[in-house]
Amino acid sequence: MIYQVRIKKQELKKLPKLPLLIQEKFRFLIQDLIEKGPVQAEWSNYSKLGKDKYHCHLNYSYVACWTFEKETISIEVYYVGSRENAPY
């Protein structure tokens, strides 16, 4: 199954400001979300944050958070950035 992944506009604006390694890892995460869906247990510190919300670490300092609508195949990345500012 192929999932539709959307990234919030404000997060897209932040991506070029992130370190290149984090940008690359984020691209790998997006590809995994498209191919495998919202459950990404192989990613570092992956966990479910609540109803339909998930997160994982891109490295020690950076995280990505996303939501999944179970009625559809739609995933939305609502945060990518430092873990200190993460919305969880």
N, C-alpha and C positions, 0 to 999 in steps of 0.2 A: 504494500500500500504506500502511496506517495502522499505526504502531508503538505498542506499549504502553510508556509511560514511567513508571517508579516513581522516587520520590525518597526516599532514606533518611530515617527519622524525625528523626535528629539534625540533618540538613541543613534539614529543614522548620522546625525550631525556631530555627535560626540566621537564616533568611530575613528575618524582621521587623526584625532588628538591622542588616541591611545597608543602605547608602544606597538611597534610592528609585530612583535611576537604575539601579543594579545590579539591584534587584529587577525592574524593568521589562525590562531586557535579558535577565535570566534567564528571564522569562516568554516572551520572543521565542525564546530558544534552545529552550525546552521545546516550543514550537509547531513549530519547525523539526525537532526530533528526532521528533516525532509524525508529521509530514507527509513528511519526507525521509529519516529513518533516522539511523544513527550517524555517517556521514561528512558533516561540516559544513565543507567546504573554504572556504566563503565567510566563515566567522567568523575574526576576528583571531587569529593565531598558533595556528590549529588544527593539531593533530598527533596521530599515533597514538603512544601511550606504550608499547605492547607488545601482546601477544596480546589482542585484544578490548578494549583500553583506549584511551580518547581524551581529549583536553582541548582547551579553547580559552580565550582571554582575553575577559572581558566588558568590561574596559578595562585600563589599564596595571597596576592593582593587584589586580584580582580575576579569578579563574579558575573554571571549572567542569570537573569530570571525570566521565566516565561509562564504563560497560562495556556490551557488547553480546553477547548469547548468540546465536551464529549459527544454532543449531538452532531457535530461536524468533524471535519478532518483539519481544522484550523488551529494553528499555534501562533501566539503572539508574543514576541520578545518585548518585554516592557522595561527592561533595565539591563545595561551592560556598563560596568565601570568598577570603581574601587569598592571593596567590601565594606569599608567604613561608612560609605554613603548608601549602601544597599537598602532597599525598602522592605526589610523583613525584621 
